[in-house]
Amino acid sequence: MSVTATKTVRIGVIGVGRIGSMHADLLARQVPGAEVTCVTDARPDSARAVGDRLRVRASTIDGLLAAGDVDAVAICTSTDTHADLIVAAAEAGKAIFCEKPVSLDLAEVDRALAAVEAAGVLFQIGFNRRFDPAHAAVARAVAEGEVGDVQILRITSRDPAPPPIEYVRTSGGIFLDMTIHDFDMARFVAQSEVVEVYARGAIRIDADFAAADDVDTAVIVLEHANGCLTTIDNSRQAVYGYDQRVEVFGSAGMAASENPLAHSTIVRTATGVRAATLPYFFLERYIPSYLREWEAFVTAIATGTAPPVGPADARAPLVIGLAAWRSLREGRPVRL
């Protein structure tokens, strides 16, 4: 892997919609050793607005990739553009951070990752939940042997409200849009690849999901190579907030991550106990994980080491997601 060590990692952000704008703000203001030098977007007005706010230049994609003051790119565009942008950035010799997934098509993922390998550039995929302090502590308990041999892993992932149906139609469906984070978490915590997938799904929230050939409620069972069994439950509507929990059970004990509350106040009276609700938006829940994700990327570039979430981690969750769709449609477990 060929990377140029730099004191400050200069990053160009490609795509400054909701997620890209958030990343640009974090990189510019809260990530030590990082600097945003250039932004671009399919909507030039959006790029100029973000550039003006951060006091950096707005450019075209070609201009950003050719810039001498851009060491790395953050690809935060729509999924269907990721593969081509990864290939172009690799050929330009830039280190690459890409939001998940690389593509909804496995052949496109392989094409993009082949370009990364051929160019020898550093690549990190944006599975930010690995960097959540609570989830990471569960994975660390497994890695350090505190829970013994891992036997059962449970992952709960429930959104507070369904996305717009226009988004659902192009998202790849629940398994490739939402559960793909959980597939990565399962590999991360169990420390073992998935060898079989069995998925069940239903429409329990919004009948429009049927027209999009999707489901809004799902349960998935994964079998890992080390024998661990993982269950994942998903819902597109948890009325009480953004619900994200992980529990691992093993021969020597268990470890679990709970949801943070909006604040820590607890009121106790004669009528009962009241606490705050859960965060309602994913940006409220996961800003600390996004910051740690960027710190890991910047450290990898600065030290010339492989990032903790690399090309193999970009591919495996998509394979599991595609198998989950096949399992649901064919009503059977699918071996990988």
N, C-alpha and C positions, 0 to 999 in steps of 0.2 A: 504494500500500500504506500503510495507516494503522496505525502502531504508536506507542505511548507510550514514549519513552525513559525508562528507570529506572536508578538507580545499581545496585540489586540486583534481579535478575529473580526474581520470586516465582512459584514453579511448584507447581501441583497435580498429583499423580500419580493417574491413573485406572487402576486395576488393579495390584495389588501381589502378583501371583504371582511366579514365579521371575525373569522378566525385569524386571517392574515394581519388585520389591523391590530388585533390583540397581541399577536406574536411580535409585531414590529414595536409596539409600545414596551413590551417586556424587555426585548433585546436592547432597545435604546436607553432604558431607564433603570433596569433592575438586575441585569445579568453582568456580573463582573467579567471583564476581559472581552466583552462583545461590543460591537459598534455597528449600527445600521448606516450604510453609506449610500444606498440606492433602493428605490422601490419601483415596482411596475404593476400595471393591472390592465386587463382588457378594457376597462373604462378609464381612459386617461384622466378624467376629472377626479376620480377616486384616488388615483395615484398622486395627483398634484395636491389634493387635500391632505393626504397622509404625509406626503413629503414636506409640505409647508408646516404642518403641526410638529414634525420631528426635526425640521430644519435640515433635510437631506434632499438630494435631487430625485426627481421622478424621471424615468427613462422608458425606452422600449425594452422588450425582452432581449432582443439582439444587443442593444447597447449595454444592458446590465451584464449579460454573459461575457461581453468583450472587455468590460471595465477592469482596469488594473488594480483598482482599490476594492475589489470584491473577491474575497478569499473563499466564500461559501455562499450557497443560496438556500433560502427557505421557500419551498414550493408549497403554496397554500391556496392553489387554484382548485377548480372543480376536478373531480376524480378522472374524468375522461381525458384531461390534458396532462396528467401526471407522467405517463410513460414517455411521451415525446419530450417533455421538459427535462426529465431525468437524463435521457440520451443526450440532449443538447448540452446540459450542464456538465455531464461526464466528459464529453468531447472537448469542452472548454477548459477542462482541468479544475473545475470547482468542486469543493466538498459539498455534499448534498444532504439537506434535511428535507424530508417529504412527509406531509400529512398522510394519514392512512385513508384508504388503502392505495397502493400503487395503481391498481386497476381492478376492475371487476372481471377481467379476462385473464386467465392464467398465462396464456401465451404472451400477452402484453407485459405482464409482470416479468416473465423470463427474459423478454427482449430488453427491458429496461435494466434488469440486474446484470445481464450479460455485458451491457455497455459500461456499467459501473466497474465490473471486474476487469474488462479490457483496458479501461483508462487508469485503473489503480487508484481511484479516488475514494475518499471516505464517504460512507453513506449511513444515515440513521433514519429509521422510520418512526413516525409520530405516535407510538403507543404510550401516551403520557401517563396512563394509570400505573404503570410499573414504578413510576417515580413518586406516587402518592406516599407520604411517610407511613401511613397505617398499613396499606397494602404491602409496601416494601418490607415492613417489619414482619408481616406474616411469612413472606417468602424467605426472609432471613432466618426465621425460626426453623424453617424446613432445612435450609442450606447448612445451618449449624448443628443439625441433628437434635434440636430440643424436643421435637414432637415424635422422634423415632421414624419408623417406616411409615410413609404416607399411605393411608388407606382410603380416605374419603375427602373430597374437596367440594365445597358448596359455594357457588357464586350467585349472588342476587344482583340484578341490574334492572332498575325500573325508572323510566323517565316520568317526570311530573305531568307531561301532556304530549299528545301525538304531534309529530311534525306536520306541516301543511301537506295535503295530498299531492300537490304538484311536486314536492320534494320526494315523497315516497315513490312516485312513479319512476324516478331516475336514480334512486339510491342503491339499487341492487337488492332491496328488501331487508327485512329485519336482521337476517343472519350476516349479511355483508356490510351493513351500515352500523348496526347497534351491537349485535352479539360478537362481532369480530374482535372488539376490545376484550370480551370475556374469554374468547378462544385463546387470545394471547396471554391473558392472565392465568388461564389454566396451565399452559405450558410453562409459564414463568414460575408459578408457585409449586406445581408438582415436580418441576425439573425433569420432565419426561415428555416425549412426543406422544401425540394422540394417534391411536391405531384403529379406533372404531368410533363412529358417530351414529347416534339415534336421536331423531328430532320429532317432536310433535308440536303442532301449532293450531291456533284458533283465532277467530275474529270475535272478540268480546267487548270491543270499545267503539269502533267506528266501521260501519258497513262499507264505507268507501274503500277500505283496504282490499276488499275482494276484487274490485274493478282494477286495482293495481297489481293483482296476482300476488298479494302479500298477506301477512298475518300481523296482528298486533299483540298477541300473547303467545309465549312459547316456553317449552321445557326441553332441554337437551341433556342427554347423558353421553359422556365421553369415557372411553376406556383408554388408559395410557399404557405405554410399553412396560412401565414398572409395576403394572397391576392396579394403580390408583384408579378409582372411579370418581368422576366429576359430574355433578349436576349443576345446571345453569337454569335459572328461571328469569324470564324477561317479561316486562309489561311496558306498553307505551303510555300508560296513565296510572301513576301513583299519586292520588289526590293530596297526599300528605307531604310531598316533596321529592327531591332527587335521592333515590334509595340505592346505595352502592355498598355491598358488604361481601366479605370473603371470609370463609372459615375452613380451616384444614384440621383434619383429625388423623392422628397416627398412633402407633403402638406405645408411645411414651407420653402422649398428651395431645393438646389441641392449641390452636392459635386462631384469633379472629380479629378482623377489623370492623369497627362500628362506624356509623355515620356521625360526622361532626354536626353539632347543632348551630343554628344561626347565631346564638350567643350562649353563654354559660349560666345565665341566671336560672335559678330554680325557686319557685314560690310554693311554700308548704302552708296549708291552712287546715282548719277543721273539716273542710269539705274535700280535701284531697291535695294532690301535688300537680303543679303545672310547670312545664319546661317549654323552651322555645321550639319552633318547628325546624325541619331540615331545610338546608338551602334548596331553592327552587330551580336554580339555573346551573348548568354544568360549569360555567365560568366561575360562579361563586364557590363551587365545591372543589375545583381542581386547579386554581391558580398556583398553589404551592407546587403541585406536580409539574405544571408547565415550566415553572422557574427551574426546578431541579433537572428537568429534561434538557433545557437549554444549557445549563451549567455542565451537564455531562457531554453534550455535543461540543461546546467550546473547549473543554478540557481535552477531549479526544483530538481535536485539531491542533491545539497548542502543544500537545505531547507526542503527536504522531502515533497514537494508539487507536485500536479499533473501538468504535462506540459500543455501549452495552446493548443496544437494540439495532441489529444490523440486517443485512440482506436476507438471511435465512428467516429472520423474524418478520420480514415483510411478506414472505411467501407462504409460510406454514398456516397462519390464520385464515388466509383466503382459501387454501385447499380444504380446511376444515369447514369453512362456511359453505363452499360449493357442495361438499358432501352432506351437510345438514339440509340444504335444499333438496338434494336427491333423496335423502332419507325421508323427508316430509312428503314428497310427491309420490314416492314409491311405497311408503308405509313399511319400511324395513330398516334395520341397521346397515350401515355402509362401512366396509373396511377400507382403510387408506393404504 
